[in-house]
Amino acid sequence: MKNRKKGKVRMRKKTIGEVLKLARTNQGLSLEELSKKTDIQQDLLEALERNDYDLLPSPFYARSFLRKYAWAVDLDESIILEAYEAGEMIVFDEVALAADEEFRSRKNKNKSSFLPLFYFLLLASAIAAFVAYYIWSYAHTNSVSFKASDNNYSLVSSISTNSQKSSFSSADSKSVSSSDGKLTVSGSGDNLTAEYSGASQPVKVTVSVEQTTNLVSISDSELAEGITLSPEKSSQTVALEPGNKYLITLAPVKGATVTIEGQKLDTSALTSDSGTISLNITKG
């Protein structure tokens, strides 16, 4: 873009659905492909892109589906969920948006061999704009309150100075190893990242409860649509294939225990009411 005027960067707003759809199209994913990747029906994906949350079974599923969608298109799910809970739009760097629009216009006119590289750089710029704005917003406040939207969603969470200190201290990776594989866990807040390495066959993952009632889902498995665990039905085990990534959702986190091939996954760093675990199983 020639002769771009220098000055303050202007910010523009888009709805959550517009952001999700933009990320999906930038990755070249059709709704059918995304449905297979997330185990979410196409009509519900379209509802998310239209911001029509009334078509979803409950607020829990809205949050879970938004997490899965963001995860599938490499977006920062915390920004998406923050906007959802606050009932707000997402702020973009106008320069990044302009670059995206210019790219799409050029793509229709010229399909040279340089397009794949330009596509990758454009996506990286958009993600960088997300992260830059989130850091700027986070640095200017000591707490973030997620208020209920017009649909009377009641989940409220807050981040205080004390919890920030706790998050930083718990972010260090923890690992447990056995003769079969090694389990490594990192992260804090409402999301953990876990890696089970050295798997030579399907890995058994068990979620169990004792005195609580919890909603549980595991993407790309028989629990993709979610299941309710309670003292009457206290555990569920699934076999997950190595070489894939899975998203485990717990609501609430408290009272639920996750074990991978007999190794207990430490969820103490999950400080929010509901949370997710991004599990990567690598082959041995």
C-alpha positions as a printed NumPy array, in Angstrom:
array([[  0.   ,   0.   ,   0.   ],
       [  1.633,   3.213,  -1.153],
       [  1.759,   6.573,   0.625],
       [  0.045,   5.333,   3.78 ],
       [ -0.482,   8.262,   6.142],
       [  1.393,   8.094,   9.394],
       [ -0.361,   8.758,  12.68 ],
       [ -2.375,   7.064,  15.349],
       [ -3.569,   3.575,  14.539],
       [ -7.347,   3.535,  14.347],
       [ -9.238,   0.617,  15.803],
       [-12.313,  -0.991,  14.278],
       [-14.771,  -3.407,  15.816],
       [-16.189,  -6.687,  14.578],
       [-18.593,  -9.141,  16.177],
       [-17.38 , -12.491,  17.489],
       [-19.052, -14.253,  14.575],
       [-17.363, -12.006,  12.013],
       [-13.969, -12.663,  13.617],
       [-14.515, -16.44 ,  13.612],
       [-15.684, -16.47 ,  10.001],
       [-12.738, -14.295,   8.91 ],
       [-10.256, -16.662,  10.587],
       [-11.971, -19.7  ,   9.017],
       [-11.929, -18.257,   5.494],
       [ -8.325, -17.107,   5.916],
       [ -7.376, -20.719,   6.662],
       [ -9.337, -21.945,   3.653],
       [-11.671, -24.093,   5.765],
       [-15.213, -24.816,   4.644],
       [-17.988, -25.241,   7.206],
       [-18.033, -28.956,   6.41 ],
       [-14.288, -29.275,   7.104],
       [-14.58 , -27.258,  10.303],
       [-17.513, -29.401,  11.433],
       [-15.384, -32.549,  11.106],
       [-12.488, -30.896,  12.935],
       [-14.569, -29.669,  15.892],
       [-17.401, -32.249,  16.016],
       [-19.896, -29.361,  15.91 ],
       [-22.872, -29.509,  13.532],
       [-22.722, -27.139,  10.549],
       [-25.935, -25.338,  11.487],
       [-24.512, -24.578,  14.938],
       [-21.27 , -23.292,  13.393],
       [-23.355, -20.995,  11.204],
       [-25.231, -19.85 ,  14.322],
       [-21.904, -18.919,  15.963],
       [-20.891, -16.931,  12.883],
       [-24.256, -15.098,  13.051],
       [-23.876, -14.533,  16.825],
       [-27.186, -16.401,  17.217],
       [-26.506, -18.085,  20.574],
       [-30.212, -18.782,  21.178],
       [-29.925, -21.802,  18.86 ],
       [-27.411, -23.441,  21.213],
       [-28.622, -25.796,  23.967],
       [-27.242, -23.737,  26.87 ],
       [-24.627, -21.118,  27.827],
       [-22.262, -23.986,  28.677],
       [-22.435, -25.263,  25.106],
       [-22.04 , -21.716,  23.759],
       [-18.788, -21.329,  25.693],
       [-17.615, -24.823,  24.769],
       [-18.355, -24.374,  21.052],
       [-16.677, -20.944,  20.989],
       [-13.593, -22.486,  22.596],
       [-13.528, -25.313,  20.024],
       [-14.063, -22.942,  17.084],
       [-11.296, -20.574,  18.272],
       [ -8.974, -23.515,  18.927],
       [ -9.615, -24.962,  15.456],
       [ -8.726, -21.702,  13.638],
       [ -5.773, -20.783,  15.908],
       [ -7.407, -17.796,  17.626],
       [ -6.818, -16.757,  21.244],
       [ -9.87 , -18.3  ,  22.897],
       [ -9.53 , -16.071,  25.985],
       [-10.223, -12.965,  23.869],
       [-13.237, -14.614,  22.225],
       [-14.7  , -15.706,  25.588],
       [-14.035, -12.319,  27.181],
       [-16.02 , -10.601,  24.419],
       [-18.802, -13.215,  24.714],
       [-19.179, -12.835,  28.482],
       [-19.133,  -9.033,  28.272],
       [-21.515,  -8.968,  25.292],
       [-19.042,  -6.79 ,  23.41 ],
       [-17.446,  -6.624,  19.977],
       [-13.762,  -7.35 ,  19.342],
       [-11.428,  -4.479,  18.527],
       [ -9.107,  -4.807,  15.534],
       [ -6.146,  -2.817,  14.252],
       [ -7.582,  -1.102,  11.155],
       [ -4.245,  -1.503,   9.359],
       [ -4.404,  -5.285,   9.793],
       [ -7.974,  -5.355,   8.49 ],
       [ -7.061,  -3.197,   5.52 ],
       [ -4.214,  -5.541,   4.684],
       [ -6.608,  -8.486,   4.865],
       [ -9.145,  -6.847,   2.559],
       [ -6.399,  -5.912,   0.103],
       [ -5.144,  -9.506,   0.13 ],
       [ -8.561, -10.971,  -0.625],
       [ -9.033,  -8.506,  -3.492],
       [ -5.662,  -9.416,  -4.962],
       [ -6.33 , -13.132,  -4.535],
       [ -9.311, -12.951,  -6.883],
       [ -7.182, -11.253,  -9.563],
       [ -3.866, -13.022,  -9.252],
       [ -3.093, -16.557,  -8.083],
       [  0.691, -16.539,  -8.308],
       [  3.017, -18.872,  -6.433],
       [  3.663, -16.132,  -3.848],
       [  0.123, -16.242,  -2.488],
       [  0.636, -19.086,   0.041],
       [  3.495, -17.173,   1.708],
       [  1.502, -13.926,   1.683],
       [ -1.478, -15.805,   3.131],
       [  0.651, -17.105,   6.009],
       [  2.145, -13.672,   6.756],
       [ -1.291, -12.08 ,   6.715],
       [ -2.678, -14.598,   9.184],
       [  0.343, -14.071,  11.434],
       [ -0.245, -10.296,  11.332],
       [ -3.887, -10.722,  12.307],
       [ -2.953, -12.959,  15.244],
       [ -0.265, -10.476,  16.305],
       [ -2.872,  -7.7  ,  16.273],
       [ -5.096,  -9.815,  18.56 ],
       [ -2.269, -10.428,  21.005],
       [ -1.086,  -6.793,  20.966],
       [ -4.528,  -5.469,  21.808],
       [ -5.083,  -8.064,  24.528],
       [ -1.755,  -7.188,  26.197],
       [ -2.539,  -3.468,  25.972],
       [ -5.973,  -3.986,  27.514],
       [ -4.654,  -6.291,  30.239],
       [ -1.911,  -3.85 ,  31.228],
       [ -4.413,  -1.053,  31.874],
       [ -6.584,  -2.884,  34.35 ],
       [ -6.112,  -4.868,  37.55 ],
       [ -9.29 ,  -6.824,  37.208],
       [-11.57 ,  -8.065,  34.485],
       [-15.204,  -8.825,  35.18 ],
       [-17.239, -10.85 ,  32.763],
       [-20.817,  -9.58 ,  33.134],
       [-23.937, -11.374,  31.994],
       [-25.207, -10.44 ,  28.524],
       [-28.784,  -9.624,  27.448],
       [-29.55 , -13.352,  27.48 ],
       [-29.006, -13.367,  31.258],
       [-25.892, -15.507,  31.239],
       [-24.856, -15.551,  34.851],
       [-21.263, -16.761,  34.77 ],
       [-19.024, -14.115,  36.362],
       [-15.292, -14.445,  36.789],
       [-12.651, -11.996,  37.953],
       [ -8.92 , -11.678,  37.831],
       [ -7.304,  -9.894,  40.788],
       [ -3.77 ,  -8.91 ,  41.619],
       [ -3.467, -11.869,  43.981],
       [ -4.689, -14.351,  41.373],
       [ -2.209, -12.911,  38.869],
       [  0.63 , -13.77 ,  41.247],
       [ -0.786, -17.26 ,  41.683],
       [ -1.102, -17.704,  37.916],
       [  2.505, -16.733,  37.29 ],
       [  3.773, -19.125,  39.937],
       [  1.679, -22.025,  38.659],
       [  2.542, -21.519,  34.996],
       [  5.742, -23.558,  35.276],
       [  5.538, -26.931,  33.573],
       [  4.975, -30.034,  35.66 ],
       [  5.793, -33.471,  34.356],
       [  5.151, -37.053,  35.369],
       [  6.741, -39.984,  33.602],
       [  6.186, -43.702,  33.512],
       [  7.557, -46.615,  31.548],
       [  4.889, -46.115,  28.87 ],
       [  4.883, -42.342,  28.378],
       [  5.595, -38.94 ,  29.839],
       [  2.904, -36.441,  30.84 ],
       [  3.777, -32.734,  30.876],
       [  1.344, -30.003,  32.004],
       [  1.643, -26.218,  31.793],
       [ -0.623, -23.169,  31.868],
       [ -3.043, -21.653,  34.357],
       [ -6.3  , -19.713,  34.659],
       [ -8.978, -21.282,  32.472],
       [ -6.75 , -23.331,  30.147],
       [ -3.991, -25.909,  30.542],
       [ -1.746, -27.396,  27.88 ],
       [ -0.886, -31.062,  28.387],
       [  1.352, -33.323,  26.322],
       [  1.524, -37.096,  26.588],
       [  4.577, -38.306,  24.682],
       [  5.813, -41.749,  23.784],
       [  2.449, -43.361,  23.009],
       [  2.637, -46.474,  20.834],
       [ -1.068, -47.359,  20.962],
       [ -4.409, -45.7  ,  21.801],
       [ -4.159, -43.782,  25.079],
       [ -6.809, -44.294,  27.767],
       [ -8.137, -41.042,  29.245],
       [-10.495, -41.249,  32.225],
       [-12.545, -38.425,  33.735],
       [-14.143, -39.132,  37.124],
       [-16.02 , -37.379,  39.937],
       [-16.963, -38.312,  43.502],
       [-19.467, -35.935,  45.097],
       [-20.058, -33.384,  42.32 ],
       [-21.979, -33.139,  39.058],
       [-19.809, -32.068,  36.126],
       [-20.276, -31.591,  32.403],
       [-17.398, -33.102,  30.403],
       [-16.535, -33.162,  26.701],
       [-13.507, -34.407,  24.734],
       [-13.215, -33.403,  21.075],
       [-12.789, -36.026,  18.34 ],
       [-14.061, -38.777,  20.647],
       [-17.307, -40.419,  21.74 ],
       [-17.6  , -37.622,  24.33 ],
       [-17.472, -34.836,  21.734],
       [-21.12 , -33.907,  22.355],
       [-20.593, -33.83 ,  26.135],
       [-21.64 , -36.051,  29.045],
       [-22.796, -35.413,  32.616],
       [-20.881, -37.205,  35.371],
       [-22.361, -37.52 ,  38.867],
       [-22.138, -39.85 ,  41.883],
       [-24.577, -42.146,  40.036],
       [-22.344, -42.266,  36.914],
       [-18.987, -41.242,  38.273],
       [-16.476, -41.96 ,  35.49 ],
       [-16.007, -42.334,  31.755],
       [-12.999, -43.666,  29.827],
       [-12.156, -43.076,  26.159],
       [ -9.282, -44.293,  23.978],
       [ -7.548, -41.514,  22.034],
       [ -5.313, -42.124,  19.03 ],
       [ -1.679, -40.887,  19.178],
       [ -0.577, -38.157,  16.788],
       [ -3.619, -35.956,  17.413],
       [ -4.676, -32.991,  19.534],
       [ -7.79 , -33.034,  21.715],
       [ -9.698, -30.426,  23.717],
       [-11.05 , -31.495,  27.121],
       [-13.734, -29.24 ,  28.633],
       [-14.692, -29.393,  32.332],
       [-17.618, -27.468,  33.843],
       [-17.091, -27.009,  36.647],
       [-13.433, -27.896,  37.113],
       [-13.837, -28.504,  40.848],
       [-14.496, -32.13 ,  41.707],
       [-13.333, -33.577,  38.375],
       [-10.253, -35.805,  38.091],
       [ -8.495, -36.529,  34.783],
       [ -6.094, -39.459,  34.431],
       [ -4.081, -40.412,  31.355],
       [ -2.888, -44.009,  31.256],
       [ -3.119, -44.09 ,  35.052],
       [ -1.231, -40.811,  35.507],
       [ -3.236, -38.098,  37.266],
       [ -3.295, -34.817,  35.362],
       [ -2.742, -31.934,  37.81 ],
       [ -5.621, -29.456,  37.32 ],
       [ -4.865, -27.3  ,  40.374],
       [ -3.734, -24.421,  38.132],
       [ -7.249, -24.164,  36.628],
       [ -8.618, -21.348,  38.781],
       [-11.786, -20.498,  36.829],
       [-15.172, -22.144,  37.325],
       [-15.027, -23.951,  33.984],
       [-11.863, -24.706,  32.049],
       [-10.252, -26.52 ,  29.151],
       [ -7.23 , -28.751,  28.679],
       [ -5.504, -28.805,  25.284],
       [ -4.103, -32.341,  25.111],
       [ -1.473, -33.319,  22.529],
       [ -0.673, -37.03 ,  22.251],
       [  2.573, -37.735,  20.405],
       [  3.716, -41.067,  19.064],
       [  6.653, -42.886,  20.618]])
